[in-house]
Amino acid sequence: MEDRRLFLSIATATMGSAILGGSSAARAGIKASVRTPEKAEELSHPFGVQHIYYQGATNDLQVFEGGSLRLRSGMEPHPPHKHPEEEILLVAEGSGEIYVEGETTEVQAGAMMYTNANELHGIKNTGSQDLVFYYFKWLKS
């Protein structure tokens, strides 16, 4: 039974690596760790600053990404969109609107969004201050 689990774990990590384009992070898999913003990859965009804490395959997931975005006032990272991963988004600071499948909800710190794969969703900062949110996306198979 242990041999079968090891084989499935290796096969899943290998398949995730191939799908993600063979990046070194995906080949190695995400290791258990604690990351601070200083250790995360930082990307500057016209709409705000993004931190990618984790990105790649895990023992159980083909794809996992966890990050944050400091969204400037009046901005949205992109129009409502869909993707094959499920997603959770948690608003930590500020206020705005989250759109999910035809419904727009006013949100502030403490609000959480969940979407299934391929559901239309988006976020916009409608407040006067930055809106900070954390997001987690995953794809099992």
N, CA, C and O atoms as a GROMACS GRO file, in nm:
protein
  564
    1MET      N    1   0.082  -0.119   0.000
    1MET     CA    2   0.000   0.000   0.000
    1MET      C    3   0.087   0.126   0.000
    1MET      O    4   0.057   0.222  -0.070
    2GLU      N    5   0.197   0.126   0.080
    2GLU     CA    6   0.287   0.241   0.082
    2GLU      C    7   0.351   0.263  -0.054
    2GLU      O    8   0.366   0.377  -0.098
    3ASP      N    9   0.390   0.153  -0.122
    3ASP     CA   10   0.449   0.165  -0.256
    3ASP      C   11   0.352   0.230  -0.353
    3ASP      O   12   0.392   0.313  -0.435
    4ARG      N   13   0.224   0.194  -0.344
    4ARG     CA   14   0.122   0.251  -0.432
    4ARG      C   15   0.106   0.400  -0.405
    4ARG      O   16   0.096   0.479  -0.499
    5ARG      N   17   0.104   0.440  -0.278
    5ARG     CA   18   0.091   0.583  -0.243
    5ARG      C   19   0.212   0.662  -0.294
    5ARG      O   20   0.196   0.772  -0.347
    6LEU      N   21   0.331   0.605  -0.278
    6LEU     CA   22   0.451   0.672  -0.326
    6LEU      C   23   0.446   0.688  -0.477
    6LEU      O   24   0.477   0.795  -0.529
    7PHE      N   25   0.406   0.582  -0.548
    7PHE     CA   26   0.395   0.589  -0.693
    7PHE      C   27   0.295   0.697  -0.735
    7PHE      O   28   0.325   0.778  -0.823
    8LEU      N   29   0.178   0.700  -0.672
    8LEU     CA   30   0.076   0.800  -0.708
    8LEU      C   31   0.125   0.941  -0.677
    8LEU      O   32   0.099   1.033  -0.754
    9SER      N   33   0.195   0.958  -0.566
    9SER     CA   34   0.248   1.090  -0.531
    9SER      C   35   0.349   1.136  -0.635
    9SER      O   36   0.345   1.252  -0.678
   10ILE      N   37   0.439   1.048  -0.676
   10ILE     CA   38   0.539   1.084  -0.777
   10ILE      C   39   0.472   1.111  -0.911
   10ILE      O   40   0.508   1.207  -0.979
   11ALA      N   41   0.376   1.027  -0.949
   11ALA     CA   42   0.306   1.046  -1.076
   11ALA      C   43   0.231   1.178  -1.079
   11ALA      O   44   0.232   1.248  -1.180
   12THR      N   45   0.165   1.213  -0.968
   12THR     CA   46   0.090   1.339  -0.962
   12THR      C   47   0.184   1.458  -0.972
   12THR      O   48   0.155   1.553  -1.045
   13ALA      N   49   0.296   1.455  -0.900
   13ALA     CA   50   0.392   1.565  -0.906
   13ALA      C   51   0.451   1.579  -1.045
   13ALA      O   52   0.470   1.690  -1.093
   14THR      N   53   0.480   1.466  -1.110
   14THR     CA   54   0.535   1.468  -1.245
   14THR      C   55   0.435   1.525  -1.344
   14THR      O   56   0.471   1.607  -1.428
   15MET      N   57   0.308   1.484  -1.333
   15MET     CA   58   0.205   1.534  -1.423
   15MET      C   59   0.184   1.683  -1.402
   15MET      O   60   0.167   1.757  -1.499
   16GLY      N   61   0.184   1.728  -1.276
   16GLY     CA   62   0.169   1.870  -1.247
   16GLY      C   63   0.282   1.950  -1.307
   16GLY      O   64   0.261   2.060  -1.359
   17SER      N   65   0.403   1.897  -1.300
   17SER     CA   66   0.519   1.965  -1.356
   17SER      C   67   0.504   1.982  -1.506
   17SER      O   68   0.533   2.089  -1.560
   18ALA      N   69   0.459   1.877  -1.574
   18ALA     CA   70   0.443   1.884  -1.720
   18ALA      C   71   0.337   1.985  -1.758
   18ALA      O   72   0.355   2.060  -1.855
   19ILE      N   73   0.227   1.989  -1.684
   19ILE     CA   74   0.118   2.081  -1.717
   19ILE      C   75   0.158   2.224  -1.690
   19ILE      O   76   0.117   2.315  -1.762
   20LEU      N   77   0.239   2.248  -1.586
   20LEU     CA   78   0.279   2.383  -1.551
   20LEU      C   79   0.398   2.431  -1.633
   20LEU      O   80   0.449   2.540  -1.610
   21GLY      N   81   0.441   2.351  -1.729
   21GLY     CA   82   0.549   2.394  -1.816
   21GLY      C   83   0.687   2.361  -1.762
   21GLY      O   84   0.787   2.413  -1.810
   22GLY      N   85   0.692   2.273  -1.661
   22GLY     CA   86   0.820   2.224  -1.614
   22GLY      C   87   0.903   2.325  -1.536
   22GLY      O   88   1.025   2.313  -1.535
   23SER      N   89   0.842   2.423  -1.470
   23SER     CA   90   0.920   2.517  -1.390
   23SER      C   91   0.989   2.443  -1.278
   23SER      O   92   0.943   2.337  -1.236
   24SER      N   93   1.100   2.496  -1.228
   24SER     CA   94   1.174   2.429  -1.121
   24SER      C   95   1.090   2.415  -0.996
   24SER      O   96   1.101   2.315  -0.925
   25ALA      N   97   1.005   2.514  -0.967
   25ALA     CA   98   0.918   2.505  -0.849
   25ALA      C   99   0.820   2.390  -0.864
   25ALA      O  100   0.794   2.318  -0.767
   26ALA      N  101   0.764   2.371  -0.984
   26ALA     CA  102   0.668   2.264  -1.006
   26ALA      C  103   0.738   2.128  -1.001
   26ALA      O  104   0.682   2.033  -0.947
   27ARG      N  105   0.859   2.117  -1.055
   27ARG     CA  106   0.932   1.990  -1.054
   27ARG      C  107   0.961   1.948  -0.911
   27ARG      O  108   0.947   1.830  -0.877
   28ALA      N  109   1.001   2.041  -0.829
   28ALA     CA  110   1.035   2.009  -0.692
   28ALA      C  111   0.910   1.993  -0.606
   28ALA      O  112   0.915   1.925  -0.504
   29GLY      N  113   0.801   2.055  -0.644
   29GLY     CA  114   0.681   2.055  -0.562
   29GLY      C  115   0.693   2.159  -0.453
   29GLY      O  116   0.803   2.201  -0.416
   30ILE      N  117   0.578   2.200  -0.400
   30ILE     CA  118   0.579   2.297  -0.291
   30ILE      C  119   0.615   2.224  -0.163
   30ILE      O  120   0.553   2.124  -0.129
   31LYS      N  121   0.713   2.274  -0.092
   31LYS     CA  122   0.757   2.215   0.034
   31LYS      C  123   0.688   2.287   0.150
   31LYS      O  124   0.656   2.405   0.141
   32ALA      N  125   0.667   2.215   0.259
   32ALA     CA  126   0.611   2.275   0.379
   32ALA      C  127   0.703   2.387   0.425
   32ALA      O  128   0.824   2.367   0.439
   33SER      N  129   0.646   2.504   0.448
   33SER     CA  130   0.727   2.619   0.488
   33SER      C  131   0.638   2.732   0.536
   33SER      O  132   0.515   2.724   0.526
   34VAL      N  133   0.700   2.835   0.588
   34VAL     CA  134   0.632   2.959   0.623
   34VAL      C  135   0.696   3.068   0.538
   34VAL      O  136   0.818   3.080   0.534
   35ARG      N  137   0.614   3.145   0.471
   35ARG     CA  138   0.668   3.252   0.388
   35ARG      C  139   0.612   3.386   0.435
   35ARG      O  140   0.492   3.400   0.459
   36THR      N  141   0.699   3.481   0.448
   36THR     CA  142   0.661   3.618   0.479
   36THR      C  143   0.657   3.695   0.347
   36THR      O  144   0.710   3.647   0.247
   37PRO      N  145   0.598   3.813   0.345
   37PRO     CA  146   0.596   3.890   0.220
   37PRO      C  147   0.736   3.911   0.162
   37PRO      O  148   0.751   3.918   0.040
   38GLU      N  149   0.836   3.922   0.247
   38GLU     CA  150   0.973   3.942   0.198
   38GLU      C  151   1.026   3.820   0.123
   38GLU      O  152   1.114   3.833   0.038
   39LYS      N  153   0.973   3.701   0.154
   39LYS     CA  154   1.016   3.578   0.088
   39LYS      C  155   0.930   3.544  -0.034
   39LYS      O  156   0.966   3.456  -0.112
   40ALA      N  157   0.818   3.612  -0.050
   40ALA     CA  158   0.728   3.586  -0.163
   40ALA      C  159   0.776   3.661  -0.287
   40ALA      O  160   0.846   3.762  -0.277
   41GLU      N  161   0.738   3.610  -0.403
   41GLU     CA  162   0.768   3.680  -0.528
   41GLU      C  163   0.680   3.804  -0.535
   41GLU      O  164   0.559   3.793  -0.519
   42GLU      N  165   0.739   3.920  -0.560
   42GLU     CA  166   0.664   4.045  -0.568
   42GLU      C  167   0.654   4.090  -0.712
   42GLU      O  168   0.754   4.098  -0.783
   43LEU      N  169   0.532   4.120  -0.755
   43LEU     CA  170   0.506   4.169  -0.890
   43LEU      C  171   0.434   4.303  -0.882
   43LEU      O  172   0.333   4.315  -0.814
   44SER      N  173   0.487   4.403  -0.952
   44SER     CA  174   0.420   4.534  -0.958
   44SER      C  175   0.337   4.542  -1.084
   44SER      O  176   0.386   4.514  -1.194
   45HIS      N  177   0.212   4.580  -1.068
   45HIS     CA  178   0.118   4.595  -1.180
   45HIS      C  179   0.064   4.737  -1.178
   45HIS      O  180   0.074   4.804  -1.075
   46PRO      N  181   0.007   4.785  -1.286
   46PRO     CA  182  -0.057   4.918  -1.286
   46PRO      C  183  -0.170   4.929  -1.182
   46PRO      O  184  -0.198   5.038  -1.133
   47PHE      N  185  -0.233   4.816  -1.150
   47PHE     CA  186  -0.347   4.817  -1.057
   47PHE      C  187  -0.306   4.792  -0.913
   47PHE      O  188  -0.388   4.811  -0.823
   48GLY      N  189  -0.180   4.750  -0.886
   48GLY     CA  190  -0.138   4.724  -0.750
   48GLY      C  191  -0.017   4.634  -0.742
   48GLY      O  192   0.049   4.606  -0.842
   49VAL      N  193   0.011   4.586  -0.621
   49VAL     CA  194   0.128   4.502  -0.596
   49VAL      C  195   0.081   4.364  -0.551
   49VAL      O  196   0.001   4.351  -0.458
   50GLN      N  197   0.131   4.262  -0.619
   50GLN     CA  198   0.094   4.123  -0.593
   50GLN      C  199   0.212   4.050  -0.529
   50GLN      O  200   0.328   4.072  -0.566
   51HIS      N  201   0.182   3.963  -0.434
   51HIS     CA  202   0.281   3.872  -0.377
   51HIS      C  203   0.234   3.730  -0.404
   51HIS      O  204   0.121   3.694  -0.372
   52ILE      N  205   0.321   3.648  -0.463
   52ILE     CA  206   0.291   3.507  -0.483
   52ILE      C  207   0.374   3.430  -0.381
   52ILE      O  208   0.497   3.423  -0.392
   53TYR      N  209   0.306   3.372  -0.284
   53TYR     CA  210   0.372   3.298  -0.177
   53TYR      C  211   0.404   3.156  -0.220
   53TYR      O  212   0.514   3.106  -0.195
   54TYR      N  213   0.310   3.091  -0.283
   54TYR     CA  214   0.327   2.953  -0.327
   54TYR      C  215   0.266   2.937  -0.466
   54TYR      O  216   0.163   2.995  -0.497
   55GLN      N  217   0.334   2.856  -0.548
   55GLN     CA  218   0.282   2.829  -0.683
   55GLN      C  219   0.345   2.699  -0.732
   55GLN      O  220   0.467   2.689  -0.740
   56GLY      N  221   0.262   2.602  -0.765
   56GLY     CA  222   0.312   2.475  -0.816
   56GLY      C  223   0.227   2.358  -0.772
   56GLY      O  224   0.113   2.375  -0.728
   57ALA      N  225   0.284   2.239  -0.783
   57ALA     CA  226   0.216   2.116  -0.743
   57ALA      C  227   0.241   2.091  -0.594
   57ALA      O  228   0.340   2.137  -0.538
   58THR      N  229   0.150   2.017  -0.532
   58THR     CA  230   0.167   1.971  -0.395
   58THR      C  231   0.154   1.820  -0.395
   58THR      O  232   0.137   1.759  -0.501
   59ASN      N  233   0.162   1.759  -0.279
   59ASN     CA  234   0.143   1.613  -0.271
   59ASN      C  235   0.006   1.570  -0.323
   59ASN      O  236  -0.008   1.462  -0.380
   60ASP      N  237  -0.096   1.654  -0.303
   60ASP     CA  238  -0.232   1.617  -0.339
   60ASP      C  239  -0.293   1.697  -0.454
   60ASP      O  240  -0.397   1.659  -0.507
   61LEU      N  241  -0.229   1.807  -0.493
   61LEU     CA  242  -0.287   1.894  -0.595
   61LEU      C  243  -0.196   1.908  -0.715
   61LEU      O  244  -0.074   1.919  -0.702
   62GLN      N  245  -0.256   1.907  -0.830
   62GLN     CA  246  -0.182   1.929  -0.954
   62GLN      C  247  -0.130   2.073  -0.961
   62GLN      O  248  -0.018   2.097  -1.005
   63VAL      N  249  -0.214   2.168  -0.916
   63VAL     CA  250  -0.180   2.310  -0.917
   63VAL      C  251  -0.229   2.372  -0.787
   63VAL      O  252  -0.341   2.348  -0.744
   64PHE      N  253  -0.144   2.452  -0.725
   64PHE     CA  254  -0.183   2.533  -0.610
   64PHE      C  255  -0.116   2.668  -0.622
   64PHE      O  256   0.001   2.677  -0.660
   65GLU      N  257  -0.191   2.774  -0.591
   65GLU     CA  258  -0.131   2.908  -0.583
   65GLU      C  259  -0.194   2.981  -0.466
   65GLU      O  260  -0.315   2.980  -0.447
   66GLY      N  261  -0.108   3.043  -0.387
   66GLY     CA  262  -0.153   3.126  -0.275
   66GLY      C  263  -0.079   3.258  -0.281
   66GLY      O  264   0.043   3.261  -0.293
   67GLY      N  265  -0.154   3.367  -0.273
   67GLY     CA  266  -0.090   3.497  -0.283
   67GLY      C  267  -0.177   3.607  -0.228
   67GLY      O  268  -0.282   3.583  -0.169
   68SER      N  269  -0.131   3.729  -0.247
   68SER     CA  270  -0.206   3.847  -0.203
   68SER      C  271  -0.195   3.956  -0.309
   68SER      O  272  -0.106   3.953  -0.394
   69LEU      N  273  -0.286   4.050  -0.301
   69LEU     CA  274  -0.282   4.165  -0.391
   69LEU      C  275  -0.324   4.289  -0.313
   69LEU      O  276  -0.428   4.290  -0.246
   70ARG      N  277  -0.244   4.393  -0.323
   70ARG     CA  278  -0.279   4.525  -0.270
   70ARG      C  279  -0.332   4.603  -0.390
   70ARG      O  280  -0.255   4.650  -0.473
   71LEU      N  281  -0.465   4.616  -0.397
   71LEU     CA  282  -0.534   4.674  -0.512
   71LEU      C  283  -0.560   4.823  -0.488
   71LEU      O  284  -0.620   4.861  -0.388
   72ARG      N  285  -0.514   4.904  -0.580
   72ARG     CA  286  -0.529   5.049  -0.568
   72ARG      C  287  -0.676   5.091  -0.581
   72ARG      O  288  -0.757   5.021  -0.642
   73SER      N  289  -0.708   5.205  -0.523
   73SER     CA  290  -0.843   5.260  -0.526
   73SER      C  291  -0.892   5.275  -0.669
   73SER      O  292  -0.819   5.324  -0.756
   74GLY      N  293  -1.016   5.233  -0.693
   74GLY     CA  294  -1.078   5.245  -0.825
   74GLY      C  295  -1.034   5.142  -0.926
   74GLY      O  296  -1.078   5.146  -1.041
   75MET      N  297  -0.948   5.049  -0.887
   75MET     CA  298  -0.890   4.954  -0.981
   75MET      C  299  -0.949   4.814  -0.966
   75MET      O  300  -1.007   4.779  -0.863
   76GLU      N  301  -0.932   4.735  -1.072
   76GLU     CA  302  -0.959   4.592  -1.069
   76GLU      C  303  -0.843   4.524  -1.141
   76GLU      O  304  -0.790   4.580  -1.237
   77PRO      N  305  -0.802   4.405  -1.097
   77PRO     CA  306  -0.687   4.341  -1.162
   77PRO      C  307  -0.716   4.303  -1.307
   77PRO      O  308  -0.625   4.301  -1.390
   78HIS      N  309  -0.840   4.272  -1.337
   78HIS     CA  310  -0.885   4.235  -1.471
   78HIS      C  311  -1.036   4.225  -1.468
   78HIS      O  312  -1.095   4.216  -1.360
   79PRO      N  313  -1.101   4.226  -1.583
   79PRO     CA  314  -1.247   4.208  -1.584
   79PRO      C  315  -1.284   4.071  -1.527
   79PRO      O  316  -1.198   3.984  -1.517
   80PRO      N  317  -1.410   4.051  -1.490
   80PRO     CA  318  -1.452   3.919  -1.444
   80PRO      C  319  -1.404   3.811  -1.541
   80PRO      O  320  -1.406   3.830  -1.663
   81HIS      N  321  -1.360   3.700  -1.486
   81HIS     CA  322  -1.295   3.595  -1.564
   81HIS      C  323  -1.331   3.458  -1.507
   81HIS      O  324  -1.394   3.446  -1.402
   82LYS      N  325  -1.289   3.354  -1.579
   82LYS     CA  326  -1.305   3.214  -1.537
   82LYS      C  327  -1.170   3.146  -1.550
   82LYS      O  328  -1.087   3.188  -1.631
   83HIS      N  329  -1.148   3.041  -1.472
   83HIS     CA  330  -1.030   2.957  -1.487
   83HIS      C  331  -1.061   2.818  -1.433
   83HIS      O  332  -1.159   2.801  -1.361
   84PRO      N  333  -0.979   2.719  -1.467
   84PRO     CA  334  -1.010   2.581  -1.429
   84PRO      C  335  -0.992   2.551  -1.280
   84PRO      O  336  -1.037   2.446  -1.234
   85GLU      N  337  -0.927   2.640  -1.205
   85GLU     CA  338  -0.907   2.616  -1.063
   85GLU      C  339  -1.026   2.666  -0.981
   85GLU      O  340  -1.095   2.760  -1.022
   86GLU      N  341  -1.050   2.603  -0.866
   86GLU     CA  342  -1.139   2.657  -0.765
   86GLU      C  343  -1.062   2.769  -0.696
   86GLU      O  344  -0.939   2.772  -0.701
   87GLU      N  345  -1.134   2.863  -0.632
   87GLU     CA  346  -1.064   2.975  -0.569
   87GLU      C  347  -1.136   3.024  -0.446
   87GLU      O  348  -1.259   3.029  -0.440
   88ILE      N  349  -1.056   3.062  -0.346
   88ILE     CA  350  -1.105   3.134  -0.228
   88ILE      C  351  -1.032   3.267  -0.225
   88ILE      O  352  -0.911   3.273  -0.249
   89LEU      N  353  -1.104   3.373  -0.195
   89LEU     CA  354  -1.047   3.507  -0.184
   89LEU      C  355  -1.093   3.563  -0.050
   89LEU      O  356  -1.212   3.555  -0.017
   90LEU      N  357  -1.001   3.618   0.028
   90LEU     CA  358  -1.032   3.675   0.159
   90LEU      C  359  -0.988   3.820   0.163
   90LEU      O  360  -0.870   3.850   0.145
   91VAL      N  361  -1.083   3.912   0.186
   91VAL     CA  362  -1.053   4.054   0.195
   91VAL      C  363  -0.997   4.083   0.334
   91VAL      O  364  -1.062   4.056   0.435
   92ALA      N  365  -0.875   4.140   0.339
   92ALA     CA  366  -0.808   4.169   0.466
   92ALA      C  367  -0.817   4.316   0.504
   92ALA      O  368  -0.822   4.349   0.623
   93GLU      N  369  -0.818   4.405   0.404
   93GLU     CA  370  -0.825   4.550   0.429
   93GLU      C  371  -0.904   4.616   0.318
   93GLU      O  372  -0.906   4.568   0.204
   94GLY      N  373  -0.969   4.726   0.351
   94GLY     CA  374  -1.037   4.806   0.250
   94GLY      C  375  -1.178   4.760   0.219
   94GLY      O  376  -1.237   4.679   0.291
   95SER      N  377  -1.232   4.814   0.109
   95SER     CA  378  -1.369   4.781   0.068
   95SER      C  379  -1.377   4.780  -0.083
   95SER      O  380  -1.295   4.841  -0.152
   96GLY      N  381  -1.478   4.711  -0.134
   96GLY     CA  382  -1.495   4.702  -0.277
   96GLY      C  383  -1.616   4.620  -0.315
   96GLY      O  384  -1.711   4.608  -0.238
   97GLU      N  385  -1.610   4.563  -0.434
   97GLU     CA  386  -1.717   4.479  -0.486
   97GLU      C  387  -1.657   4.349  -0.538
   97GLU      O  388  -1.552   4.349  -0.604
   98ILE      N  389  -1.725   4.240  -0.508
   98ILE     CA  390  -1.688   4.111  -0.565
   98ILE      C  391  -1.805   4.063  -0.649
   98ILE      O  392  -1.920   4.061  -0.604
   99TYR      N  393  -1.773   4.026  -0.771
   99TYR     CA  394  -1.872   3.975  -0.866
   99TYR      C  395  -1.856   3.824  -0.875
   99TYR      O  396  -1.745   3.774  -0.897
  100VAL      N  397  -1.966   3.750  -0.858
  100VAL     CA  398  -1.966   3.605  -0.876
  100VAL      C  399  -2.092   3.564  -0.949
  100VAL      O  400  -2.203   3.582  -0.899
  101GLU      N  401  -2.073   3.508  -1.069
  101GLU     CA  402  -2.183   3.448  -1.145
  101GLU      C  403  -2.308   3.536  -1.150
  101GLU      O  404  -2.418   3.491  -1.118
  102GLY      N  405  -2.292   3.661  -1.190
  102GLY     CA  406  -2.405   3.749  -1.212
  102GLY      C  407  -2.448   3.831  -1.091
  102GLY      O  408  -2.538   3.914  -1.103
  103GLU      N  409  -2.386   3.810  -0.976
  103GLU     CA  410  -2.423   3.884  -0.855
  103GLU      C  411  -2.304   3.964  -0.804
  103GLU      O  412  -2.195   3.910  -0.786
  104THR      N  413  -2.327   4.094  -0.779
  104THR     CA  414  -2.223   4.180  -0.723
  104THR      C  415  -2.254   4.205  -0.576
  104THR      O  416  -2.366   4.240  -0.541
  105THR      N  417  -2.153   4.187  -0.490
  105THR     CA  418  -2.169   4.205  -0.346
  105THR      C  419  -2.069   4.308  -0.296
  105THR      O  420  -1.950   4.301  -0.326
  106GLU      N  421  -2.119   4.407  -0.219
  106GLU     CA  422  -2.031   4.504  -0.153
  106GLU      C  423  -1.958   4.431  -0.041
  106GLU      O  424  -2.020   4.359   0.037
  107VAL      N  425  -1.825   4.450  -0.033
  107VAL     CA  426  -1.745   4.378   0.067
  107VAL      C  427  -1.651   4.472   0.140
  107VAL      O  428  -1.618   4.581   0.092
  108GLN      N  429  -1.608   4.428   0.256
  108GLN     CA  430  -1.504   4.496   0.333
  108GLN      C  431  -1.422   4.390   0.404
  108GLN      O  432  -1.447   4.270   0.386
  109ALA      N  433  -1.324   4.433   0.483
  109ALA     CA  434  -1.236   4.338   0.552
  109ALA      C  435  -1.318   4.230   0.622
  109ALA      O  436  -1.415   4.259   0.691
  110GLY      N  437  -1.276   4.105   0.602
  110GLY     CA  438  -1.345   3.992   0.663
  110GLY      C  439  -1.433   3.915   0.566
  110GLY      O  440  -1.472   3.802   0.594
  111ALA      N  441  -1.464   3.974   0.450
  111ALA     CA  442  -1.547   3.906   0.351
  111ALA      C  443  -1.465   3.797   0.281
  111ALA      O  444  -1.345   3.812   0.260
  112MET      N  445  -1.532   3.688   0.246
  112MET     CA  446  -1.467   3.578   0.178
  112MET      C  447  -1.549   3.535   0.057
  112MET      O  448  -1.672   3.532   0.063
  113MET      N  449  -1.481   3.503  -0.052
  113MET     CA  450  -1.545   3.454  -0.174
  113MET      C  451  -1.497   3.313  -0.203
  113MET      O  452  -1.380   3.282  -0.181
  114TYR      N  453  -1.585   3.230  -0.250
  114TYR     CA  454  -1.547   3.098  -0.302
  114TYR      C  455  -1.609   3.083  -0.440
  114TYR      O  456  -1.725   3.119  -0.461
  115THR      N  457  -1.532   3.030  -0.534
  115THR     CA  458  -1.588   2.996  -0.665
  115THR      C  459  -1.541   2.857  -0.705
  115THR      O  460  -1.427   2.818  -0.680
  116ASN      N  461  -1.631   2.785  -0.768
  116ASN     CA  462  -1.597   2.658  -0.830
  116ASN      C  463  -1.516   2.686  -0.956
  116ASN      O  464  -1.505   2.801  -0.998
  117ALA      N  465  -1.462   2.584  -1.014
  117ALA     CA  466  -1.391   2.597  -1.140
  117ALA      C  467  -1.485   2.653  -1.247
  117ALA      O  468  -1.603   2.620  -1.250
  118ASN      N  469  -1.431   2.736  -1.333
  118ASN     CA  470  -1.502   2.790  -1.450
  118ASN      C  471  -1.626   2.870  -1.416
  118ASN      O  472  -1.721   2.873  -1.496
  119GLU      N  473  -1.629   2.935  -1.301
  119GLU     CA  474  -1.736   3.028  -1.267
  119GLU      C  475  -1.684   3.171  -1.283
  119GLU      O  476  -1.572   3.201  -1.242
  120LEU      N  477  -1.766   3.257  -1.342
  120LEU     CA  478  -1.727   3.395  -1.368
  120LEU      C  479  -1.720   3.473  -1.236
  120LEU      O  480  -1.815   3.473  -1.157
  121HIS      N  481  -1.605   3.541  -1.213
  121HIS     CA  482  -1.587   3.616  -1.089
  121HIS      C  483  -1.485   3.727  -1.109
  121HIS      O  484  -1.405   3.724  -1.203
  122GLY      N  485  -1.489   3.826  -1.019
  122GLY     CA  486  -1.395   3.937  -1.026
  122GLY      C  487  -1.406   4.023  -0.901
  122GLY      O  488  -1.498   4.008  -0.822
  123ILE      N  489  -1.310   4.114  -0.885
  123ILE     CA  490  -1.308   4.204  -0.770
  123ILE      C  491  -1.268   4.343  -0.816
  123ILE      O  492  -1.187   4.358  -0.906
  124LYS      N  493  -1.327   4.445  -0.752
  124LYS     CA  494  -1.294   4.584  -0.782
  124LYS      C  495  -1.287   4.662  -0.651
  124LYS      O  496  -1.370   4.644  -0.563
  125ASN      N  497  -1.186   4.749  -0.640
  125ASN     CA  498  -1.172   4.836  -0.524
  125ASN      C  499  -1.258   4.960  -0.549
  125ASN      O  500  -1.227   5.040  -0.637
  126THR      N  501  -1.365   4.975  -0.473
  126THR     CA  502  -1.453   5.091  -0.486
  126THR      C  503  -1.432   5.190  -0.371
  126THR      O  504  -1.499   5.292  -0.364
  127GLY      N  505  -1.338   5.159  -0.282
  127GLY     CA  506  -1.310   5.246  -0.167
  127GLY      C  507  -1.205   5.350  -0.199
  127GLY      O  508  -1.150   5.355  -0.309
  128SER      N  509  -1.177   5.435  -0.100
  128SER     CA  510  -1.077   5.541  -0.118
  128SER      C  511  -0.937   5.495  -0.076
  128SER      O  512  -0.838   5.563  -0.105
  129GLN      N  513  -0.927   5.383  -0.009
  129GLN     CA  514  -0.800   5.327   0.036
  129GLN      C  515  -0.768   5.200  -0.044
  129GLN      O  516  -0.855   5.147  -0.114
  130ASP      N  517  -0.646   5.150  -0.032
  130ASP     CA  518  -0.611   5.022  -0.094
  130ASP      C  519  -0.700   4.912  -0.040
  130ASP      O  520  -0.740   4.915   0.076
  131LEU      N  521  -0.730   4.815  -0.123
  131LEU     CA  522  -0.801   4.694  -0.083
  131LEU      C  523  -0.698   4.582  -0.089
  131LEU      O  524  -0.637   4.559  -0.194
  132VAL      N  525  -0.679   4.511   0.022
  132VAL     CA  526  -0.584   4.401   0.027
  132VAL      C  527  -0.663   4.272   0.038
  132VAL      O  528  -0.750   4.258   0.125
  133PHE      N  529  -0.632   4.176  -0.051
  133PHE     CA  530  -0.695   4.045  -0.039
  133PHE      C  531  -0.592   3.935  -0.058
  133PHE      O  532  -0.489   3.952  -0.124
  134TYR      N  533  -0.623   3.821   0.002
  134TYR     CA  534  -0.544   3.699  -0.012
  134TYR      C  535  -0.626   3.602  -0.095
  134TYR      O  536  -0.748   3.594  -0.080
  135TYR      N  537  -0.560   3.527  -0.182
  135TYR     CA  538  -0.631   3.432  -0.266
  135TYR      C  539  -0.560   3.297  -0.264
  135TYR      O  540  -0.438   3.288  -0.244
  136PHE      N  541  -0.639   3.194  -0.286
  136PHE     CA  542  -0.590   3.057  -0.290
  136PHE      C  543  -0.663   2.985  -0.403
  136PHE      O  544  -0.786   2.978  -0.404
  137LYS      N  545  -0.586   2.932  -0.497
  137LYS     CA  546  -0.645   2.860  -0.613
  137LYS      C  547  -0.583   2.721  -0.618
  137LYS      O  548  -0.466   2.702  -0.587
  138TRP      N  549  -0.665   2.623  -0.658
  138TRP     CA  550  -0.613   2.487  -0.667
  138TRP      C  551  -0.688   2.407  -0.772
  138TRP      O  552  -0.803   2.435  -0.805
  139LEU      N  553  -0.619   2.308  -0.823
  139LEU     CA  554  -0.673   2.216  -0.924
  139LEU      C  555  -0.628   2.077  -0.885
  139LEU      O  556  -0.509   2.047  -0.882
  140LYS      N  557  -0.726   1.993  -0.854
  140LYS     CA  558  -0.693   1.857  -0.809
  140LYS      C  559  -0.646   1.770  -0.924
  140LYS      O  560  -0.544   1.703  -0.913
  141SER      N  561  -0.718   1.772  -1.033
  141SER     CA  562  -0.676   1.686  -1.146
  141SER      C  563  -0.706   1.751  -1.278
  141SER      O  564  -0.678   1.694  -1.383
   0.00000   0.00000   0.00000
